[in-house]
């Protein structure tokens, strides 16, 4: 089982990450904030933050994503580079914690953030990026000197972000595909790629009143919307990037793998794809179904030898996603742990009541088999600070999936309706690589007409649908009572746009061939 964490309940109370959200920006206005100091203390489940500000509010730290800029890492440098990229993430997390815990010092000194947080962070990042250079060049690779310019970070207000927009024409870096998502948000107002969106974070006379989550780093009231009040906008299978590959023509079959809902509480805060060999490389908790040996230290051989939660034992693939929690004042087994309460991921973990794993075809033609150990990540866990170039999010409620799909807000579902997370993965493969330097460019989404660009080959498209029983949050006086949220990197404030999903293919050859045959001949198989 490696270091995957089996759930253990604890009644111990602990102080967690100090709250952030409303802070003083160097040279900006002063802010007064009253935060709850505990990740689990509550007043009838309500954790309110009240802030009065004379200028901009600083919620988080935004740093350029060095990993997404890498194009070629020699095999001999991969582990060293992965370790240094994980160090960059850890540095941001530590800087964010300092940002969140020094609000009084920031109030007293307008230059505190620059002198004590972002300045030192830049120096650490510059040294780490240089170690990446050394690793690459020592293994005979070429280092892009432009990466050395990515050391500096900025502070970012909670209501200023490029994330959460439907990307009409927003270019992504997945094989050069452009998305035509067209998702509409906030009552049907369609957002065009790259536009800043205040996400409805307006005080409306409430003197800056804002609720900032049980752990102090979100979500806020502006992150939620009553789905019954959202204008119909759904284009099924369309996220901020991807299109559903299947349709009424081409390869119309399906293959469903039943792998359960993580009833055995198989969790960890690793990500073997983006941070191999690094414990807590994700800085948030994942649900795992399928392969039971996935952790930061899992080799392909270890994964091949693992057990699986899938009914068909020929599917040892690993399917994993960030857990969903309700912030009701309770604590879970990881309250005192890295990636859990120590990093602002707090509240009761919700297990999905349904986890549908389905593979579909391509509306333009047949699909080919996926190679063993193919890795695909979809969505962006850092989309709030990175922007939505790689975001791929669909939030809805049962009974509304044909009408409303949300990206920038969590739905508040009516009584009797359940929360739904849906993800359509990239389904065009370069025909050669099982991974790439930035873990993205070896796969791509289909184009609007269903074809794969740049000579890529159509492979079965993984579609994951997760359904949850979530107590409906209540919006009251500019606050949200008992919100729910996906786990996130702490500086990404539990924004819904940060939802993401991961897959490593370990189907047996026979079962993969069966899948491809079923899809190409129009059958429904499992």
C-alpha positions as CSV (number, residue, x, y, z in Angstrom):
1,X,0.0,0.0,0.0
2,X,3.0,2.3,0.2
3,X,2.3,5.5,2.1
4,X,-1.3,5.9,1.0
5,X,-3.3,7.0,4.0
6,X,-6.2,5.0,5.4
7,X,-8.6,7.2,7.2
8,X,-8.1,7.5,10.9
9,X,-10.5,9.6,13.0
10,X,-9.1,11.9,15.8
11,X,-10.8,14.0,18.4
12,X,-7.7,16.1,19.0
13,X,-8.1,19.8,18.5
14,X,-5.4,21.7,16.8
15,X,-4.6,25.1,15.6
16,X,-4.2,25.3,11.8
17,X,-3.2,27.6,9.1
18,X,-3.9,31.2,10.0
19,X,-6.5,32.9,7.9
20,X,-5.6,35.0,4.9
21,X,-8.0,36.8,2.5
22,X,-8.0,40.3,3.7
23,X,-4.5,41.6,4.1
24,X,-2.5,44.8,3.5
25,X,-0.7,45.2,0.1
26,X,2.5,47.1,0.4
27,X,1.8,50.6,-0.5
28,X,-1.9,49.9,-0.6
29,X,-4.6,50.5,1.9
30,X,-4.8,49.2,5.5
31,X,-7.1,46.4,6.4
32,X,-8.6,45.3,9.7
33,X,-9.6,41.6,9.9
34,X,-11.0,39.4,12.6
35,X,-10.3,35.7,11.8
36,X,-11.0,32.5,13.5
37,X,-7.6,31.1,14.5
38,X,-8.6,27.4,14.4
39,X,-9.2,25.3,11.4
40,X,-12.1,23.6,13.1
41,X,-13.5,25.9,15.8
42,X,-17.0,27.2,14.8
43,X,-20.0,28.9,16.0
44,X,-22.9,26.7,14.9
45,X,-20.7,25.8,11.9
46,X,-20.3,29.4,10.9
47,X,-16.9,30.9,10.5
48,X,-17.2,34.5,9.5
49,X,-14.5,36.9,8.4
50,X,-15.3,40.6,8.6
51,X,-12.9,43.0,6.8
52,X,-13.0,46.7,6.4
53,X,-10.6,48.1,3.8
54,X,-9.6,51.4,2.4
55,X,-8.0,49.9,-0.7
56,X,-7.1,46.7,-2.4
57,X,-7.3,43.4,-0.5
58,X,-4.5,40.9,-0.8
59,X,-5.8,37.3,-0.7
60,X,-2.9,35.2,-2.0
61,X,0.4,34.9,-3.7
62,X,0.7,34.4,-7.5
63,X,3.8,32.9,-9.0
64,X,4.6,31.9,-12.6
65,X,4.2,28.2,-13.1
66,X,7.7,27.1,-14.1
67,X,6.7,23.5,-14.7
68,X,4.2,24.4,-17.4
69,X,7.0,26.2,-19.3
70,X,9.3,23.2,-19.5
71,X,9.4,21.6,-23.0
72,X,12.2,19.1,-22.8
73,X,13.7,17.4,-19.7
74,X,16.3,14.7,-20.4
75,X,15.5,11.4,-18.7
76,X,18.6,11.7,-16.4
77,X,17.3,15.0,-15.1
78,X,13.6,14.1,-14.6
79,X,13.8,13.2,-10.9
80,X,16.0,16.2,-10.0
81,X,13.8,18.6,-11.9
82,X,10.6,17.1,-10.3
83,X,12.2,17.6,-6.9
84,X,13.0,21.2,-7.5
85,X,9.6,21.9,-9.0
86,X,8.1,20.5,-5.8
87,X,10.4,22.8,-3.8
88,X,9.0,25.7,-5.7
89,X,5.5,24.7,-4.6
90,X,6.6,24.3,-1.0
91,X,8.2,27.8,-1.1
92,X,4.9,29.3,-2.3
93,X,3.0,27.4,0.4
94,X,5.4,28.6,3.1
95,X,5.2,32.2,1.8
96,X,1.4,32.1,1.7
97,X,1.3,30.8,5.3
98,X,3.5,33.8,6.3
99,X,1.3,36.2,4.3
100,X,-1.7,34.8,6.2
101,X,-0.2,35.0,9.7
102,X,1.3,38.4,9.7
103,X,-1.6,40.7,9.0
104,X,-0.8,43.0,12.0
105,X,2.7,43.5,10.8
106,X,1.4,44.3,7.3
107,X,-1.0,46.9,8.8
108,X,1.9,48.5,10.6
109,X,4.4,48.5,7.8
110,X,3.3,49.1,4.2
111,X,6.5,47.5,2.9
112,X,6.3,44.4,5.0
113,X,5.0,42.1,2.2
114,X,7.7,43.0,-0.2
115,X,10.5,43.0,2.4
116,X,9.5,39.9,4.4
117,X,7.6,37.8,2.0
118,X,7.7,38.3,-1.8
119,X,11.3,39.6,-1.8
120,X,12.8,36.6,0.0
121,X,10.5,34.3,-2.0
122,X,12.0,35.6,-5.2
123,X,15.5,34.9,-4.0
124,X,14.6,31.3,-3.1
125,X,12.9,30.7,-6.4
126,X,15.8,32.1,-8.4
127,X,18.1,29.6,-6.6
128,X,15.7,26.8,-7.2
129,X,15.3,27.6,-10.9
130,X,19.1,27.7,-11.3
131,X,19.2,24.2,-9.8
132,X,16.7,23.1,-12.5
133,X,19.1,24.6,-15.0
134,X,22.0,22.7,-13.6
135,X,20.0,19.4,-13.6
136,X,19.0,19.8,-17.3
137,X,22.4,20.9,-18.6
138,X,24.3,18.3,-16.6
139,X,22.2,15.6,-18.4
140,X,22.9,17.1,-21.8
141,X,19.7,19.1,-22.2
142,X,19.1,22.7,-23.3
143,X,17.8,25.1,-20.7
144,X,15.6,28.0,-21.8
145,X,17.2,31.1,-20.2
146,X,13.8,32.8,-20.2
147,X,12.8,30.5,-17.3
148,X,15.2,32.5,-15.1
149,X,12.8,35.4,-15.4
150,X,10.0,33.6,-13.6
151,X,11.4,34.0,-10.1
152,X,9.4,37.0,-9.1
153,X,5.9,36.6,-7.6
154,X,3.1,39.0,-7.0
155,X,0.2,39.4,-4.5
156,X,-3.3,38.9,-5.8
157,X,-6.6,40.2,-4.6
158,X,-9.4,37.6,-4.1
159,X,-11.6,39.4,-6.6
160,X,-9.0,39.9,-9.4
161,X,-8.3,36.7,-11.3
162,X,-8.0,35.5,-14.9
163,X,-9.3,32.1,-13.7
164,X,-12.8,30.9,-13.9
165,X,-13.6,32.3,-17.4
166,X,-15.0,30.2,-20.2
167,X,-12.3,30.2,-22.7
168,X,-13.8,31.3,-26.0
169,X,-10.8,31.2,-28.2
170,X,-8.5,30.9,-25.2
171,X,-5.4,29.1,-26.4
172,X,-4.1,26.3,-24.3
173,X,-0.8,24.4,-24.4
174,X,-2.2,21.0,-25.1
175,X,-0.9,20.3,-28.6
176,X,-1.9,23.7,-29.8
177,X,-5.6,23.1,-29.6
178,X,-8.0,26.0,-29.2
179,X,-11.1,25.5,-27.1
180,X,-14.5,26.8,-28.0
181,X,-16.0,26.1,-24.6
182,X,-18.5,28.9,-24.6
183,X,-19.5,28.2,-21.0
184,X,-21.6,30.9,-19.6
185,X,-21.5,31.9,-16.0
186,X,-23.2,34.1,-13.4
187,X,-26.7,34.2,-14.8
188,X,-25.7,33.6,-18.4
189,X,-23.2,36.3,-18.8
190,X,-20.6,34.8,-21.2
191,X,-17.0,35.4,-20.4
192,X,-14.4,35.7,-23.1
193,X,-11.0,34.1,-22.6
194,X,-8.5,36.2,-20.6
195,X,-11.1,38.7,-19.3
196,X,-10.8,39.5,-15.6
197,X,-13.9,38.6,-13.7
198,X,-14.8,39.8,-10.2
199,X,-16.9,36.7,-9.8
200,X,-19.7,38.7,-8.1
201,X,-17.5,39.6,-5.1
202,X,-19.3,42.7,-4.2
203,X,-20.0,43.9,-0.7
204,X,-23.4,45.5,-1.6
205,X,-23.3,47.8,1.4
206,X,-22.1,45.1,3.8
207,X,-19.0,47.1,4.9
208,X,-16.6,44.6,3.4
209,X,-18.2,41.7,5.1
210,X,-16.9,38.4,3.8
211,X,-16.8,34.8,4.8
212,X,-13.5,33.2,4.3
213,X,-13.9,29.5,5.1
214,X,-13.2,27.3,8.0
215,X,-9.5,27.2,7.3
216,X,-9.2,30.9,6.6
217,X,-8.4,30.4,2.9
218,X,-11.8,30.1,1.3
219,X,-14.2,29.5,-0.2
220,X,-16.2,32.8,0.0
221,X,-19.9,33.6,-0.6
222,X,-19.0,34.8,-4.1
223,X,-17.8,31.3,-4.9
224,X,-21.4,29.9,-4.8
225,X,-24.5,30.4,-6.8
226,X,-28.0,29.0,-6.6
227,X,-28.2,26.8,-9.6
228,X,-31.9,27.5,-10.0
229,X,-31.1,31.1,-10.7
230,X,-28.6,30.5,-13.4
231,X,-29.7,30.9,-17.0
232,X,-29.4,27.6,-19.0
233,X,-26.0,27.5,-20.6
234,X,-24.9,23.8,-20.8
235,X,-23.0,22.5,-23.7
236,X,-22.5,18.9,-22.6
237,X,-19.0,17.7,-22.3
238,X,-17.5,21.2,-22.6
239,X,-15.2,22.4,-19.9
240,X,-13.0,25.5,-19.9
241,X,-10.9,23.6,-22.4
242,X,-12.1,20.2,-23.6
243,X,-14.8,19.0,-25.9
244,X,-16.5,15.6,-25.6
245,X,-14.9,13.5,-28.3
246,X,-17.8,11.3,-29.0
247,X,-21.0,12.0,-31.0
248,X,-23.5,10.4,-33.3
249,X,-20.9,9.3,-35.8
250,X,-17.5,7.7,-35.9
251,X,-16.7,5.3,-33.1
252,X,-19.9,5.4,-30.9
253,X,-19.3,2.6,-28.4
254,X,-18.6,2.9,-24.7
255,X,-16.6,1.0,-22.1
256,X,-17.4,1.4,-18.4
257,X,-15.1,0.4,-15.6
258,X,-16.7,0.0,-12.1
259,X,-14.0,0.9,-9.6
260,X,-16.1,2.0,-6.6
261,X,-16.2,5.3,-4.7
262,X,-13.1,4.9,-2.5
263,X,-15.1,3.2,0.3
264,X,-11.8,2.0,1.8
265,X,-10.6,5.6,2.2
266,X,-7.4,5.3,0.1
267,X,-6.0,8.8,0.3
268,X,-2.7,10.6,0.2
269,X,-1.4,14.1,-0.6
270,X,1.1,13.0,-3.3
271,X,1.0,13.2,-7.0
272,X,3.3,10.7,-8.7
273,X,2.7,12.3,-12.1
274,X,3.9,15.8,-11.4
275,X,5.9,15.2,-8.2
276,X,7.4,11.7,-8.2
277,X,9.5,10.9,-5.2
278,X,8.1,13.8,-3.2
279,X,5.9,13.2,-0.2
280,X,3.0,15.8,0.0
281,X,3.8,17.0,-3.5
282,X,0.1,17.9,-4.1
283,X,-0.4,19.8,-0.9
284,X,-4.0,18.6,-0.9
285,X,-5.7,15.2,-0.4
286,X,-6.6,12.9,-3.2
287,X,-9.3,10.2,-3.5
288,X,-7.9,7.1,-5.3
289,X,-9.9,4.4,-7.0
290,X,-8.6,1.6,-9.2
291,X,-4.9,1.0,-8.5
292,X,-4.3,0.6,-4.8
293,X,-0.5,1.3,-4.7
294,X,-0.4,4.8,-6.1
295,X,1.8,7.1,-4.0
296,X,4.7,9.5,-4.7
297,X,7.2,6.6,-4.7
298,X,5.3,4.1,-7.0
299,X,7.2,2.9,-10.0
300,X,5.4,1.5,-13.0
301,X,6.4,-2.0,-11.8
302,X,4.9,-1.4,-8.4
303,X,1.7,-0.1,-10.0
304,X,1.5,-3.1,-12.4
305,X,1.8,-5.5,-9.4
306,X,-0.9,-3.7,-7.4
307,X,-4.4,-4.7,-6.5
308,X,-7.3,-2.8,-7.9
309,X,-10.7,-1.7,-6.7
310,X,-12.1,-2.2,-10.2
311,X,-14.5,-5.1,-10.6
312,X,-12.7,-6.1,-13.8
313,X,-9.3,-7.0,-12.4
314,X,-7.7,-6.3,-15.8
315,X,-8.1,-2.6,-15.0
316,X,-5.2,-1.6,-12.7
317,X,-5.4,2.0,-13.9
318,X,-5.1,4.7,-11.3
319,X,-7.9,7.3,-11.1
320,X,-7.5,10.1,-8.6
321,X,-8.9,13.6,-7.9
322,X,-8.9,16.1,-5.0
323,X,-11.4,15.3,-2.2
324,X,-14.5,17.3,-1.6
325,X,-15.1,18.6,1.9
326,X,-17.9,20.3,3.7
327,X,-16.7,23.0,6.1
328,X,-19.2,22.4,8.9
329,X,-16.8,23.0,11.8
330,X,-15.9,19.3,12.1
331,X,-12.4,17.9,11.7
332,X,-11.3,14.8,9.7
333,X,-8.4,12.4,10.1
334,X,-5.9,14.7,8.5
335,X,-6.6,17.7,10.7
336,X,-2.9,17.8,11.9
337,X,-1.3,16.7,8.7
338,X,0.6,18.3,5.8
339,X,-1.8,18.7,2.9
340,X,-4.7,18.6,5.3
341,X,-5.4,21.0,8.2
342,X,-1.9,22.3,8.3
343,X,-2.4,23.7,4.8
344,X,-6.0,24.9,5.1
345,X,-7.7,21.8,3.8
346,X,-10.2,21.3,6.6
347,X,-13.7,20.0,7.2
348,X,-15.4,16.7,6.7
349,X,-14.3,14.6,3.7
350,X,-17.3,13.6,1.5
351,X,-17.1,10.4,-0.3
352,X,-18.9,10.4,-3.7
353,X,-22.1,8.3,-3.8
354,X,-21.4,7.6,-7.5
355,X,-18.1,7.5,-9.4
356,X,-18.8,6.7,-13.1
357,X,-15.7,5.9,-15.1
358,X,-16.5,5.7,-18.8
359,X,-14.4,5.6,-22.0
360,X,-16.0,6.8,-25.2
361,X,-14.9,7.1,-28.9
362,X,-14.3,9.8,-31.5
363,X,-17.1,11.2,-33.7
364,X,-14.7,11.4,-36.6
365,X,-13.4,7.9,-36.7
366,X,-11.9,4.9,-34.9
367,X,-9.7,5.1,-31.8
368,X,-6.4,3.3,-31.1
369,X,-5.3,1.7,-27.9
370,X,-3.7,3.8,-25.2
371,X,-0.1,2.7,-24.3
372,X,0.5,1.2,-20.9
373,X,1.5,3.7,-18.3
374,X,0.1,6.7,-20.3
375,X,-0.3,9.6,-17.9
376,X,-3.0,12.3,-18.3
377,X,-3.7,15.2,-16.0
378,X,-6.7,17.4,-16.9
379,X,-7.7,20.7,-15.3
380,X,-5.3,22.9,-13.3
381,X,-5.0,22.7,-9.5
382,X,-3.4,26.2,-9.7
383,X,-5.9,27.8,-12.1
384,X,-6.9,30.6,-9.7
385,X,-3.4,32.1,-9.9
386,X,-2.3,30.6,-13.3
387,X,-5.3,31.7,-15.3
388,X,-7.7,29.3,-17.1
389,X,-5.4,28.2,-19.9
390,X,-5.5,24.6,-18.7
391,X,-8.7,24.7,-16.6
392,X,-11.2,21.9,-17.3
393,X,-14.1,22.1,-14.9
394,X,-17.8,21.2,-14.9
395,X,-19.9,21.7,-11.8
396,X,-23.7,21.0,-11.8
397,X,-26.5,19.3,-9.9
398,X,-28.5,16.2,-10.7
399,X,-31.5,17.3,-12.7
400,X,-29.6,20.3,-14.1
401,X,-26.8,18.7,-16.1
402,X,-28.5,19.2,-19.4
403,X,-29.1,22.8,-18.6
404,X,-26.3,24.3,-16.5
405,X,-22.6,23.7,-16.2
406,X,-20.5,25.9,-14.0
407,X,-16.8,26.7,-13.9
408,X,-16.2,29.7,-11.7
409,X,-18.8,28.9,-9.0
410,X,-19.9,26.0,-6.9
411,X,-23.6,25.2,-7.4
412,X,-26.1,25.3,-4.5
413,X,-28.4,22.5,-5.4
414,X,-32.2,22.5,-4.5
415,X,-33.5,19.9,-2.1
416,X,-33.4,16.4,-3.5
417,X,-30.6,17.3,-6.0
418,X,-27.0,16.2,-5.7
419,X,-23.7,18.0,-6.6
420,X,-22.0,16.7,-9.8
421,X,-18.4,17.0,-10.9
422,X,-17.8,16.0,-14.5
423,X,-14.5,15.8,-16.4
424,X,-13.7,14.9,-20.0
425,X,-10.1,14.1,-20.5
426,X,-7.8,14.8,-23.4
427,X,-8.3,12.1,-26.1
428,X,-5.6,12.9,-28.7
429,X,-2.2,11.3,-28.2
430,X,1.1,12.1,-30.0
431,X,1.6,8.4,-30.7
432,X,5.0,8.2,-29.0
433,X,5.2,9.5,-25.4
434,X,3.5,8.3,-22.2
435,X,4.3,11.7,-20.5
436,X,5.9,15.0,-21.4
437,X,8.1,17.6,-19.6
438,X,5.0,19.7,-18.5
439,X,2.8,16.6,-18.4
440,X,0.5,18.0,-21.0
441,X,1.9,18.3,-24.5
442,X,1.9,14.6,-25.3
443,X,-1.9,14.7,-25.3
444,X,-4.5,17.2,-26.5
445,X,-8.2,17.8,-26.6
446,X,-10.1,17.2,-29.9
447,X,-10.8,20.2,-32.1
448,X,-14.3,21.5,-32.4
449,X,-15.0,19.1,-35.3
450,X,-13.8,16.1,-33.4
451,X,-10.5,15.7,-35.2
452,X,-7.0,15.5,-33.6
453,X,-4.5,18.1,-34.8
454,X,-0.8,17.9,-35.4
455,X,-0.9,14.3,-36.4
456,X,-2.1,13.1,-33.0
457,X,-4.1,9.9,-32.8
458,X,-7.6,9.5,-31.3
459,X,-7.6,7.3,-28.2
460,X,-10.6,6.4,-26.0
461,X,-11.7,9.5,-24.0
462,X,-12.0,9.0,-20.3
463,X,-15.1,10.7,-18.8
464,X,-15.4,10.8,-15.0
465,X,-18.7,11.8,-13.3
466,X,-18.7,12.1,-9.5
467,X,-21.9,12.6,-7.6
468,X,-22.1,13.8,-4.0
469,X,-24.7,14.3,-1.3
470,X,-23.8,17.7,-0.1
471,X,-25.8,19.7,2.5
472,X,-26.8,22.9,0.7
473,X,-24.8,25.9,1.9
474,X,-26.7,29.0,2.8
475,X,-25.8,32.6,1.8
476,X,-26.5,35.1,4.5
477,X,-25.5,38.7,4.7
478,X,-22.5,38.3,2.4
479,X,-21.3,35.1,4.1
480,X,-21.7,31.5,3.3
481,X,-22.7,29.1,6.0
482,X,-21.2,25.5,5.9
483,X,-19.7,25.8,2.5
484,X,-18.2,22.9,0.6
485,X,-15.0,23.0,-1.6
486,X,-12.4,20.9,-3.3
487,X,-9.1,20.5,-1.6
488,X,-6.5,22.9,-3.1
489,X,-3.0,24.3,-2.9
490,X,-3.5,26.7,0.0
491,X,-2.7,29.8,-2.1
492,X,-5.5,28.9,-4.6
493,X,-8.2,29.5,-1.9
494,X,-10.4,26.5,-2.7
495,X,-11.7,28.1,-5.9
496,X,-14.0,25.8,-8.0
497,X,-11.9,26.6,-11.1
498,X,-9.0,24.6,-9.5
499,X,-10.8,21.2,-9.8
500,X,-8.8,18.6,-11.7
501,X,-8.5,14.9,-12.4
502,X,-5.6,12.5,-13.0
503,X,-5.3,9.1,-14.8
504,X,-2.5,6.5,-15.3
505,X,-3.4,3.7,-17.7
506,X,-2.7,0.2,-16.5
507,X,-5.3,-1.8,-18.4
508,X,-4.1,-5.2,-19.4
509,X,-3.4,-5.6,-23.1
510,X,-6.5,-7.9,-23.5
511,X,-8.8,-5.6,-21.7
512,X,-7.6,-2.5,-23.6
513,X,-8.1,-4.4,-26.9
514,X,-11.6,-5.3,-25.8
515,X,-12.3,-1.6,-25.0
516,X,-11.1,-0.4,-28.4
517,X,-13.1,-3.0,-30.2
518,X,-16.2,-2.2,-28.2
519,X,-15.9,1.5,-28.9
520,X,-15.0,1.1,-32.6
521,X,-17.9,-1.3,-33.2
522,X,-20.6,0.7,-31.4
523,X,-21.1,-1.6,-28.5
524,X,-21.7,-0.8,-24.8
525,X,-19.2,-2.9,-22.7
526,X,-17.9,-3.2,-19.2
